[in-house]
Amino acid sequence: MKVTQEKLPASQIGLEIEITPEITKQTYEQVIKNLASTANIPGFRKGKVPRPILLQRLGITRIKAAALEELIQDGIEQAVKQEAIQAIGQPQLRSSFEDLINNYEPGKPLTISAAVDVEPEINLVQYTDLRATAEEVKYDPTQVESVLDKEREELATLIPVEGRPAQFGDLAVVDFKGMLSKAEGEDETAEPTPIPGGEATDFQLELQEDKFIPGFVSGMIGMNPGETREISAQFPDPYVNEELAGKASTFTVTIKELKEKELPELNDDFAQEVSDFETLAELRASLEERYQKEAEDKTKTNKQEALLVELLKHIEVDLPATLIEQEVDAMLTQTAIRLSQQGLDVKKLFTQDIIPQLRERSRTEAIERLKRSLSLREVSKRESIQVTPEEIQARVTELLEQYTDQDIDAERLQSVVENELLTEKIIDWLLEHSSVELVPEGSLNAKEETQAETAESDASQIEEESNETPTEATEGQ
């Protein structure tokens, strides 16, 4: 078999495969023989159909097509094996099947054009002496106090309030009923419109400004138990319930009871109740160590990320479609597993209409992930960076001890551990041979924009969840 190779874009190799006359005739004759033994033609028993009748009934084109399918499959497989090509994915036929049928004459040579994806050639122009900038995350001591304050709130005792009006932080038991305020131009004599579900009795409410809609809680400050007050409040815009967005309202509120929180003292007894430590000093020290390590880990992650972004600027690689599609598959599979673990019905989320859109949106990230992986692999190859079996086994043993109650695929775990350890070693090597300048957190424009977008998204979600209205609050009461 004569095979001519040609380099093509996207890490493909083109193949011109010339199939010998003997093979084209042999395959054609074999197809006729097989069809003769299986064809159902009235008036003839299977295997006894005369050749001219068979050709007339089935048609030369159909027989050629069947023979061509075998010639193409066998020809490409043999060509790849003969040329020792490390192909990935399925070969692609470049010739027109219709043209092949027209040109196919049994007993004459036939040329087939195909293409196969191969591992891409990687040109890593530079990977040492890289320069990058990353944000340094510093330990914030107030995190410890916030955790302790939250634990105190959890253990707080509610005590009836006597001799003073309501103030922020109290817990109030209230009756309320809400009405939408009349808009400008509305009939003043018309009855006010009740807010659907905006009514409750003996409802417990913590008097915090971020509870309910703006104005509702603040309007209760200064009220005494037994007092009733008309409170004006404004629904935000945008708002989760579009029909109420931006509308003014009035609530008739009666405070029936007031309670305040009595927080436990910060002492050793408190530490023993909320942790396994004997003293408050030990608890504080543990929390400080935890948040200091978190800050260090985040800083290291920022350095690694900045260095990898810089590294990708120096890689030249033409990715084959097969690798990209495999990476997209892996990403969607990971997403499906994560959603399934959260209790969501993956089949309803990953419909036949949605999957093509998800695949297309995932391509950019898949390409970046591949470039990162290939870059690191190239560094590992050039610098002979490896992990030892002892290192892998030590980590595997450590993980198995942590998850003794789970059914874990040991072989799969070993593969994952090996990959993670190797990646850690490569990145540590890169950090040693490059320079990453640390700057204050929040000072990089690109990250500020990302944080702003994230914050805006989070704020919208939090607003929908925490700006609870009487409508949502009373559902299920």
PEHURA-V704514 format. One record per backbone hydrogen bond with DSSP energy under -1.0 kcal/mol. CO is the residue of the C=O (numbers start at 0). NH is the residue of the N-H. If there is no record, write none. Layout:
CO,NH / CO,NH
This chain:
1,17 / 3,15 / 5,13 / 7,11 / 10,117 / 11,7 / 12,115 / 13,5 / 14,113 / 15,3 / 16,111 / 17,1 / 18,109 / 19,23 / 20,24 / 21,25 / 22,26 / 23,27 / 24,28 / 25,29 / 26,30 / 27,31 / 28,32 / 29,33 / 30,34 / 31,35 / 32,36 / 34,38 / 35,46 / 40,43 / 44,47 / 49,53 / 50,54 / 51,55 / 52,56 / 53,57 / 54,58 / 58,62 / 59,63 / 60,64 / 61,65 / 62,66 / 63,67 / 64,68 / 65,69 / 66,70 / 67,71 / 68,72 / 69,73 / 70,74 / 71,75 / 72,76 / 73,77 / 74,78 / 75,79 / 76,80 / 77,81 / 78,82 / 79,84 / 84,86 / 91,114 / 95,99 / 96,100 / 97,101 / 98,102 / 99,103 / 104,107 / 109,18 / 111,16 / 112,93 / 112,94 / 113,14 / 114,91 / 115,12 / 116,87 / 122,124 / 122,315 / 129,434 / 131,436 / 133,438 / 139,142 / 140,144 / 141,145 / 142,146 / 143,147 / 144,148 / 145,149 / 146,150 / 147,151 / 148,152 / 149,153 / 150,154 / 152,155 / 156,261 / 158,259 / 165,221 / 166,169 / 169,206 / 170,258 / 171,204 / 172,255 / 172,256 / 173,202 / 174,253 / 175,199 / 176,251 / 177,194 / 178,249 / 182,185 / 186,189 / 192,179 / 194,197 / 196,198 / 197,177 / 199,175 / 202,173 / 204,171 / 205,207 / 206,168 / 207,210 / 212,215 / 213,233 / 214,218 / 216,219 / 219,222 / 222,165 / 223,226 / 226,254 / 228,252 / 230,250 / 232,248 / 235,245 / 240,243 / 243,246 / 246,234 / 247,180 / 248,232 / 249,178 / 250,230 / 251,176 / 252,228 / 253,174 / 254,225 / 256,172 / 257,160 / 258,170 / 259,158 / 261,156 / 264,266 / 266,270 / 267,271 / 268,272 / 269,273 / 270,274 / 278,282 / 279,283 / 280,284 / 281,285 / 282,286 / 283,287 / 284,288 / 285,289 / 286,290 / 287,291 / 288,292 / 289,293 / 290,294 / 291,295 / 292,296 / 293,297 / 294,298 / 295,299 / 296,300 / 297,301 / 298,302 / 299,303 / 300,304 / 301,305 / 302,306 / 303,307 / 304,308 / 305,309 / 306,310 / 307,311 / 309,312 / 310,313 / 313,124 / 315,122 / 319,323 / 320,324 / 321,325 / 322,326 / 323,327 / 324,328 / 325,329 / 326,330 / 327,331 / 328,332 / 329,333 / 330,334 / 331,335 / 332,336 / 333,337 / 334,338 / 335,339 / 336,340 / 337,341 / 338,343 / 339,342 / 343,345 / 344,348 / 345,349 / 348,350 / 350,354 / 353,357 / 354,358 / 355,359 / 356,360 / 357,361 / 361,365 / 362,366 / 363,367 / 364,368 / 365,369 / 366,370 / 367,371 / 368,372 / 369,373 / 370,374 / 371,375 / 372,376 / 373,377 / 374,378 / 375,379 / 376,380 / 377,381 / 378,382 / 379,384 / 387,391 / 388,392 / 389,393 / 390,394 / 391,395 / 392,396 / 393,397 / 394,398 / 395,399 / 396,400 / 397,401 / 398,402 / 402,405 / 408,412 / 409,413 / 410,414 / 411,415 / 412,416 / 413,417 / 414,418 / 415,419 / 416,420 / 417,421 / 418,422 / 419,423 / 420,424 / 421,425 / 422,426 / 423,427 / 424,428 / 425,429 / 426,430 / 427,431 / 428,432 / 432,128 / 434,131 / 436,133 / 438,135 / 439,442 / 443,447 / 444,448 / 445,449 / 446,450 / 447,451 / 448,452 / 449,453 / 450,454 / 451,455 / 452,456 / 453,457 / 454,458 / 455,459 / 456,460 / 457,461 / 458,462 / 459,463 / 460,464 / 461,465 / 462,466 / 465,467 / 468,472 / 469,473 / 473,476
